């Protein structure tokens, strides 16, 4: 089953040095998951200051700068994995460096017929 592991943390939770180390550790985890056949994708995200949100109401797009939600922790990145079950997804999520300073939300992915295959 596919799971997305959404990494939330305060934008100032890590210094630049700590952030770079987090990227290194995340890449190492991605390599490990890849060798186990569990890796599908991962990426850190730019600051919420670069975010744009869009809502379509009455057929018209409403575009605003920034994230839609005002929260302390922001979406900082994700892993997309293939895991046997939720327990295995939890074990993988607990290895994500961002879990040490933020929160990792684990969500099963719905498989929709007709989507392009990677």
C-alpha positions in Angstrom: 0.0 0.0 0.0 1.2 3.5 -0.8 1.5 6.1 2.0 2.4 9.7 2.0 4.4 10.9 5.0 3.8 14.6 5.4 6.5 16.4 7.4 5.3 19.4 9.4 7.6 21.7 11.4 8.0 25.3 12.4 10.0 27.1 9.7 12.5 28.3 12.2 12.9 24.9 14.0 16.2 24.2 12.3 19.3 26.3 11.7 20.7 26.3 8.2 23.4 23.8 9.3 20.7 21.6 10.9 18.6 21.9 7.8 21.5 20.8 5.5 22.1 17.8 7.9 18.4 16.9 7.7 18.6 16.9 3.9 21.6 14.6 4.1 19.9 12.2 6.5 16.7 12.3 4.4 18.7 11.4 1.3 20.3 8.5 3.2 16.8 7.2 4.3 15.6 7.5 0.7 18.5 5.4 -0.5 17.8 2.8 2.2 14.1 2.7 1.2 15.0 2.5 -2.4 17.2 -0.5 -1.8 14.2 -2.1 0.0 11.9 -1.4 -2.9 9.8 1.0 -0.7 10.9 4.4 -2.1 8.5 6.2 -4.5 9.4 9.9 -4.0 10.5 12.6 -1.5 11.2 16.3 -1.6 11.6 19.2 0.8 9.5 22.2 0.1 10.5 25.9 -0.1 9.4 28.3 2.6 5.7 29.1 3.0 6.6 32.6 1.9 6.8 31.2 -1.6 3.4 29.4 -1.4 0.4 30.4 -3.5 -3.1 29.0 -2.7 -5.9 28.8 -5.2 -9.6 28.2 -4.6 -12.2 28.0 -7.4 -15.5 29.5 -6.5 -18.4 29.9 -9.0 -15.9 28.9 -11.7 -13.5 31.8 -10.9 -10.0 31.2 -9.4 -9.2 33.0 -6.2 -5.5 33.3 -5.7 -3.8 34.3 -2.5 -0.2 34.4 -1.4 1.0 32.0 1.3 -0.5 28.8 2.6 -4.2 28.3 3.1 -4.0 27.4 6.8 -2.5 29.6 9.6 -0.7 27.2 11.8 2.5 27.0 13.9 3.8 24.1 11.9 4.0 24.2 8.1 4.2 21.5 5.6 8.0 21.2 5.0 8.2 18.1 2.8 7.1 14.6 2.1 8.0 11.0 1.5 5.9 8.8 -0.8 6.5 5.2 0.2 5.2 1.7 -0.4 4.7 -0.2 2.9 3.1 -3.5 3.8 0.8 -1.8 6.3 0.4 1.1 8.7 2.8 -0.4 11.2 5.6 -0.5 8.6 4.7 3.1 7.5 5.0 4.2 11.2 8.4 2.5 11.5 9.6 4.4 8.3 8.1 7.7 9.4 9.9 7.4 12.8 13.2 7.5 10.9 12.5 10.8 9.1 14.8 13.5 10.6 11.9 16.0 10.7 10.0 13.9 13.2 12.6 14.9 15.8 11.6 18.5 15.6 8.1 18.4 14.1 5.3 16.0 13.2 5.0 13.4 10.5 1.4 12.8 9.4 0.9 9.3 7.8 -1.8 9.1 5.2 -2.8 6.1 3.0 -2.9 7.0 -0.7 -6.1 6.2 -2.7 -5.3 4.3 -5.9 -7.4 5.8 -8.7 -7.8 4.0 -11.9 -6.8 5.8 -15.1 -3.9 7.8 -13.7 -0.5 7.7 -15.5 1.9 5.1 -14.1 5.3 6.2 -13.1 
